[in-house]
Amino acid sequence: MAKNIVKDEKYPIFIVSDKNFSINDDYITLLSNIKQRFKNSQIKAAVRINDAMLDFYWSVGFDIVEMQSIHKWGSGVIKQLSLDLRAAFPDKDGFSVRNLEYMKKWYLFYCEHFAKSHQLGSHFSLPKEFSLVPWRHHVHIAYKCKSIEEAMFYIYQTIEQNWSRKELEDNISDNLYAKQGKALTNFNCQLSEPQSKLAQEILKDPYNFEFLSMKNGYNELQLEEALINNITRFLLELGVGFAFVGRQMELRMSNGKSFFPDLIFYHIKLKSYVVIELKVVDFLPEFIGKLNFYVSAADELLRSKDDNPSIGLLICKSKDKTMVEWAFRGINTPIGVAEYQLQEIIDKTTIENSF
């Protein structure tokens, strides 16, 4: 028997009018679970399809390399394969000359590394992580990375951060692999093992502030203002997980005295406040003492029982490794020191006045 269909006011769904059935929270939970399982099934199906495609591309790359080696064929075989495969499968993409060359390059990039620990061949099983990364991401990684270690870094980051291809390309261009986790820190002394490792990984050195337009001779306040005016880009440069809390945020002690750190962020994964001090000059030991106090103040005034210890990050124009390491001695809060890079704009007025 047909039922009347009406829109329920409480729940954002259409409902069937039936005296033996009514919408309630249990039904909403059921519907939500089914919808989520369907979405998960779609994701799994997409992963399986990508996995099968990558296995196929790997086998084609193997075949091209193997046959060119045996028969001494030149690049003409790739052109001929492209013509014949497109003729056989006119409604399918992926058989262009360029894509076949990508398959060959991709295979060659990894084959020597995987051959050391596996029986390599056309039926070699790719690492399971590969299926979670789209083909065009794989191509860019294989063409731009100089080592397997660097490639795997970007594969894991793509999976963890859910990078688009543009984000991947930007991070490779910015050489994130060489910068990630390279800041000088005392985390191994001041944080527990898992927290220390994670905190080290989220810091970079150097930070790229090329998105700013700073005139030569700028000061710390001007740099701070420029970063806040470009907060979205600054957050992207800091990395995933950083949330902006405040600029020159008052940390007021019980005796009435107040202190104002440059910038305060919260890192969601670390569950820690991150106090950032900016310096437009070379590193000096006294910078650490001041930041140490700000981190202690953040622990006392901002940190809740569910938060991990606050950490400090000093970003300066340049640093001396030995000087930083000596400055860490006697410091009881977790602090990192990194440099920044930017291209200064020459002020024409300053040049004219100098003559």
C-alpha positions, 0 to 999 in steps of 0.5 A: 500500500502506498504511503504518504511521504512528508518532510520531518521537521526534526530530522533532515530527511523525508519520512514515510507516514506509517502508524507502525513506524516512526522516526526516532534516534535509533532509526537516525543512528541506523541510517547514519551507520548504513550511509557511512558503511556505503561511503567506506565501501566506495573508498575500498572499491576505489582503492582496489581499482587503483591497486589493480591499475598500478599493478597493471602499470607496473607489469607494463613498465616491466615488459617494456624494460625487459623487451627493450633490453632483450631485443635492443628496441628503441623508443619506437616500441613505445610509440607502436604499443601506444598505437596498437593498444589505443586501437584495441581499447579505443574507449580506455585512457592510459595508453598514450605514449607519454603514459607508457613512458611514465610506466617505464620510468616508474618501474625503473625508479623502484626496480633496483631498490625492490630487487634487493629484497624481492624476486622482482618481475612483472608479478611483483606485489607493490607495497600496500601503501602505493594503492592509496596514492593516485597514479599522477602523484606516483609519476610526479614523485618518481620524476622529482625524487632523488632517492627511494627514501625521499619518494617514500616520505612523500608517499606517506605524507600524501596518505597521511595529509590527503594531499592533492596533486598540487599540494604534493607538487608544492611540497616537493618544490619546497623540498619538504623532505630535506626540511621536515624535522631538521630544526635544532631542538632539545626535545629528546631531553625534555619530552617523552619518547613518542612526544619527542619524535612527533614534535621533532617531525612537525618542525622544519628548517628552514621555513619558507617565507617567500610568500611575503613581500618585505622591504629590506631593513624590515623589523620584527614587528613588520615581519610579524604583521606580514605573517598575520596578514598572510595567516592562511599561507603561514599555517600552510608553511607551518604544516598540518595540525597547527591552529592559530591562537593569538598574536601578542597574547597577554600572559598575565601572572598573579602579581599583575605583570603581563608578558606578550609572546609574538605568536601562539598556536596549538598543535592538534596532533601534539595536543600542545601549545606552541609559542613562536618567537620571531627574530630578524637577526642571527641567533643569540643565546639570550633568545632562548632564555626569554622563550623558555620563560614564555613556554613556562608561562604558557604551561602555567596559564594556558595548558589544561590537564589534557594538554601535553607540555607546551613547546617553543619555536624560535625562528631567526634569520640564521643560527650557529649549531654549536651556539644553539646547543650550548644555549640549550644547556640548563633549559627545562622546557622543550624548544626548537630553533629554525631559520627562515628564508625570504626575498627582500624587496629593495627600497628604491627610495633608500637607494636614491637617498644614498647618492 
